[in-house]
Structures are given as C-alpha cells and as structure tokens.
Amino acid sequence: MNKILILFAHPRFEKSKTNRALLKNIGQVAGVTLRDLYEEYPDFNIDIEREKELLLAHEIIIWHHPLYMYSAPALLKQWMDMVLEHGWAHGSRGNKLKDKIIFNAVTIGGTKEAYAANGHNKFTIREFLIPFEQTANLCKMIYLPPFAVHGTHLLTEKNLNEYARLYQALLEKLAQGNFDIRITRKYSYLNDWLAKEMGANL
Amino acid sequence: MSATFLHDALIYLAAAVIFVPIAKRLGMGSVLGYLIGGIIIGPFFLGFIGEEGKDIMHFAEFGVVMMLFLIGLELEPAAFWRMRKLIFGTGIMQMGATTLLCCAALLLLGFPWQAAVACGLALSMSSTAIVMQTLREKGLTKTQSGRSSFAVLLFQDIAVIPILALLPLLAITGAQQSAAGHAFLIEGLPGWTQTLVLLAAANAVVLAGKFLFVPFLRFIARIRLRELFTAAALLIVIATADLMTIVGLSPALGTFLAGVVLANSEFRHELESDIEPFKGVLLGLFFIAVGASINFRLIVTNPLTVTILVSSIMAIKAIILFVTGKFSRLSFDQNMIFTLGLSQVGEFAFVLFAFISQLKILSAHWTDMMMGATAISMTVTPLLLLANERLILPGFGTKESSEEKEADSIDARHKVIIAGFGHFGSTIGRFLRANSVNAVILDNDSDRVDVLRKMGFKVYYGDATRLDILKSAGADDAKILIAAIDSPETNFYLVETIKKEFPHLKVMVRARSRMDAYELIDAGVKDIYRESLDTSVRLGVDTLIALGFRKYSATRAGQNFIKYDEAALKKLAVHRHDQEAYIFNTREQIEIQEQLLTADREANPTLNDHAWDSESFIEKASRDEGKA
C-alpha cells in the first residue's frame, strides 16, 4: 500500500475545467493526499518543515500542474527551490527522498502532435520536463514518465470524464503497488502504459 | 529684582554673546571666548565688573556641579564600575607625583614645608570645567584621551574631600577655625564616624536615585507640565548637592553619583536636555568670572615672576601627565591631548587657596600669586590645545578621527529612530528588533516607557518634537526617522521639524487618514503609511476567501488594490487643490469618497485581468479546429 502526495499548483484553479475534472474524484482513492499549493501559500511563503514532513509521510509524489510557458507555475518552482534542500533532499548526506517515486501530471493546451521536433513547439513534453526529471535524479528519486492531458482547450465533457477516470485508475494502481517501475519507464507517457494495462485487464 | 542684578546680567550675557561667537569663528572654542570676554569686561580693562566677580564665580561654580551630573547621566553604572581601575590608577599617579614635585620645587624656593605641601596639593588639581567642556566641543569625550582625562578629573573630585580635611592639620597657628562654606555637620565627630556618615551619604544618593527620584519623576511626568519637569530636574540636582555639602562631601561628586544612578532610567534624555542649558549658562558665567578675576596688576608689577611661576607649574604638571599617559598606554597624539588638556590648575584650587589663606598657611601675597597663576593657566589651556591641534598633531599620522571610525559599529552608523511607541510604533519596533535592528525609541508616555523598558526595549522618555531631545537621540547621525506618533498634528509638526533641522534624515511617516496623507504629500513627504489601509484590505481579502474565493486570487486582488489606492492617493492629492476654493473639508471628504467609488468600479483592478487566462487560446484552438 503506497501513500500518494499530489502537489497541485494552479494559480487560477477556479477557471480550469480540466483540472477540476481531474481532481473531482480523487478523494475516493484511499491513501491520496491532495496539497493545493496556491491555496496553502497565497503569499508564496512556503512552510518548508511542513512540506518536508509531508514528503516523508508519502511514497509517491506527483507534481500536478498546467504547463505554462513550457514549465510549471511559479509557486511549484518556488516549492522545489525551497523544500528540496541540500543536505536533506540532495547532496552526499541528503538521502531523505531516496527511492521515492515522483512524476509530473500535467495539463497542456497544445496537442501531442504540436510537441514534436517537426511540430509547432519544436520539442517533446519529455524534453520540456527534463528539469523535473533531473531534479528527481539529483534527489535519488525514481522518476516515472508524465501523465499528460493534451489539447485541454478542446476537450468535451465526455473527454474530460474519460481523463478523470484514467487519472483515478492510475492513482489506484500506484496506491496498490500494482505496477512494475521498469515497464512503466519504457513508455513516454504513463497514459500509454495505462491504456495497455487496462486493455490487457479488460 | 534689583537694578544691579539686571545690570550684571546684562554685562555677563552681552560679553558671552559678543565674544563666544567671535572665538568660535576664529576656531578657538567657546571656553576661550568666555575667558577673553571676562578679561575684557574685568576690572583691568573695561572695568564693568570689579571685585564682586569673585562672588559670581562661587555662584557659577554650580555649573561644574551640573556638568558632573550630566557626565554621570551619560555613564551607566556598569561602565562606571569598569572604569574604577583607570580612575584610581591614573588619579593616584597624577596627583601624587604632581604634589610631590610641586612641593619639592616650592621647598627650594624657601617655602615652609606646610605651605609647600598645601600648595602642592592645590596645584595638582585640574579644571573639570575647562577640560570637559573643551573635550565635548571637540567631540573627544569617547576617545582614549577623553576617558583618561575624565578618570583623572573624577579622582581629583574625590580627593578634594580628604584634602580639605587635611589642610587644618598643616595650619601653623593651630587655629582649627572652620572656613566659611565648610561648616560640616560631621565636624567634631570621631574619624571613623565621619567615614561612616560619608559612606551613608553616598549610599543615600544611590538609593534615592533608584527608589525616590525615578518614581518622583514619573509622578511629575504624568502631570504633563514641561516646566514642572525642568523644576523637578533642578530640584534633584540641588537637593543632592545640598545634602553632600551638609555632610561635607563634594557636591560635584554627589550629583555625579546621582547622574550615574539615573543613567539607566527612562528619563535620561529628558533630564539631559533640561539641565543642559542651565549648565551651559552657568559654566559660561564661571569662565567669564575666571577671566575677570585675573589680577593683571600683579602681572604688570612682577611680569617675570608670574611668567616663570605659571610656566613652571604647567611644565611640572605636563611632564607628570605625559608619563601617566604613557603608563596608560595612550598613543602619542592621544597623550598630547591628555597632557596639555589637564596641565592647568583647576577651579578647586581657588577653593583650596582661599582655605589655605584663611588657615594662614600661606601669605596673602603668595596666595594672590597662586590664584593669579591658576586663572592664567586656565586661560592658557585652550590656547595650548589649539596650538597642539594646529601645529603639533598634523606632523603625526594618527589623528583621533581614525580611531573613532574604527569604534563605530554598523549598528551605530545605520541608526533608526522611532518617534512614538504606541500601538503603531511598537509593532514597528518589535519587527525591527526581531530582525536585529535596535532602534532608538522616543515616547512621552512615561508609564508606557516604563513597561516597555521592563520588556527590554531601549525606550527613552521625551517629547520627540523637541530639537534637543532629537539631538540627544542621535538625529544628527541617524539614517531613518519613523514618525509614528498617535496625534496626527504632533506627527506632522515632527515631520516639519525634521525636514528643516535634519534634512539628511529619511522620514517614514504614519498617517492616520487619507486627509492626513494629503497634507503630508503637500509637505513633500514621500514615504507615507496610512495606518488603516493594509489592515482593512487584509480583512477584505479574508472576507473574499470566506465567500469562497481562491486564496491566491483574493491575495492578488488585495495587493493590487493597495497599489491602485496608493496611486489614486497621489493623483487625487494634486487634483484636490483645484477644488479647494469651493469645497469645504467635510464635503471634500464625501466628494473624494465618491470619486474613489466610481474609479474603483471602472478600474476593478484585479478580477478582470488576463493572468493565466485561457479564453483566447480556446478561441484560437477552436478556429484552428474549424479550419482543419
């Protein structure tokens, strides 16, 4: 049984249909803690000790955020800069997060096709997320491929429900430990791994 | 009030007002100005004052008593205790050696041994008045030479008492008549009882300072009559001096002790600024009287004797002082100030010589000579110091200024003064202190000052709009003054005073209302803090949150509202004057409120901004989709 910490960062959550849909049902998943960073720290004054406690109390951490200018909203970066201290999270004696699992759950306006070498945005999502991946490596954590929701501007109610169901299924699988790290890492998105798994199970 | 009193006052004050500025302008210092003024109006030049000058001198000696009270006020008991070795070490060395050498020289001149010892003791005294006044004017009191000079002077003050007790034993006639002014209560008591009484008196001053003066001053302060506080301050000084005189201790020493005890109280600055003017005037009077008392007839008839007498006395004193300075490890330049500064014979010598003369230890002729030499040596001192400063010190690399800079801590150089320690100022003070910035705090509510001092704040009692209080709080070298007084009128007055007298100070001002802020803007103040703005907006933000707004959005709305309101304040402050001709104050407020409400609705500074908005993306994405 894994405990999951969702570090959710959205400065205008009230206007985000996609994220409201994704987070609607996660309360039903056992072992999930949702941390709404912009609600916790409207003044950006992060309580570092509290955040560290939460990290220690969970095995799986999710950076859940929209993709703004090819990165996360400012407060999530602030969180990374302040909480992941040298000597605690990284450095020769910073082993507190060692072997914990971490990944991004990211909502993206553009389509998957737009994020490619020959696409509008020139690079893939995995490339844009390299700073997160390497931060995880630095902290000796296990970085999984992202869970991504593309083309958020055009999603219908039906699409949104589908993604919400998928995200919920992902959280349940992770919580139950019903996954193989080596296999998940073979996929570029967790969505793809999940589709395969669920297809196999169905 | 008699006509002669007014006439005398006129002469003395005029002499001071005319000669001191001239001396200052010529770079000679005020002491020399007073002395020269005294010489000019004295019996040998203009003759405005005659023999009664001596009486004035005795009266004006009280200035020295006040000066020691003020010196005590600046010396906290702990600091005084730390100086005890310096006081006794340098003091005993200087007095002992000077007395011995002078005594030996006088014996060679054929003086009887009793006279030689008595004169030696008197000549070993230096002038507290001249030295401390000069050092203070030159800003040297905190230097090594200043501390050593002070230590020696204080020891001499203490030594006057046993010397006065000793002199009758030297009387040739054996006549133990008591001299005028020295009719001690304890005379006739056995020696050990005298000692006990003296100790009891000193302890009484210390205890009274702690348990009587402070509650008394607190009571007076609560009545809020400024002149009553001044009267109370004078009363404390005079009462202490009187008690000391009755038991036969030096009044200067007694008031010094009282000053030290009060140095830790919240009234320190207020006392300082109340006594300071009296001390200044009395000392000035004293110097004038010294100048007037110089017997030029004596000099004219025996020019050679007087010159040799003065120069040899000063030379002996200077040599001993220089050696003492060497022992105290003073650097050359500091030692020169110490040596030349203390080389004169001081005002206590007048008292001692008068006593010596009464006891018939010394002939009238020699008493006159010695008194003349004393007055001349006092006059020469400022000139010697001037020569030292202009001619000798420039030849050496180290001047006292470099040392002062070293001693300056960062804390002292970036000083902050908070005027007004009510609910507004105290929060600022606490916040600054939490960040290791210890501001100087001025407040005129003595009850509050007392409570805050118990909590460990450095709070001083005083009216912050008074120039002298601001000066003693260090407004001259402070960096920032925070005007946080409760009354907007007083606060405004303070701001105007600061702008006029201390233009270098950055002023940060508390404004009670929008209207106060307008007036401050008109006065040219840039940093204005309306006391209700941030708090009411914060309450508004929390209201939005309670209504279900996202915290971050509500917080931004609040931040933007403050920004927008500050901008509106500046804009309307200018605009306000267009209408002033026909809108009265109350109507004006309503008018402004209306303008604000209209503008608020139009600007709606946050909720309609486009931060993180995806509407336009959605539109574009839909169009692209349509095309595809």
HADDOCK unambig.tbl for C-alpha pairs under 7 A between the chains (distance, minus, plus):
assign (segid A and resid 11 and name CA) (segid B and resid 552 and name CA) 6.73 0.50 0.50
assign (segid A and resid 12 and name CA) (segid B and resid 612 and name CA) 6.66 0.50 0.50
assign (segid A and resid 38 and name CA) (segid B and resid 552 and name CA) 5.76 0.50 0.50
assign (segid A and resid 39 and name CA) (segid B and resid 550 and name CA) 6.50 0.50 0.50
assign (segid A and resid 39 and name CA) (segid B and resid 551 and name CA) 5.21 0.50 0.50
assign (segid A and resid 39 and name CA) (segid B and resid 552 and name CA) 6.08 0.50 0.50
assign (segid A and resid 42 and name CA) (segid B and resid 551 and name CA) 5.70 0.50 0.50
assign (segid A and resid 42 and name CA) (segid B and resid 552 and name CA) 4.20 0.50 0.50
assign (segid A and resid 42 and name CA) (segid B and resid 555 and name CA) 6.27 0.50 0.50
assign (segid A and resid 153 and name CA) (segid B and resid 618 and name CA) 4.95 0.50 0.50
assign (segid A and resid 153 and name CA) (segid B and resid 621 and name CA) 6.77 0.50 0.50
assign (segid A and resid 154 and name CA) (segid B and resid 622 and name CA) 6.94 0.50 0.50
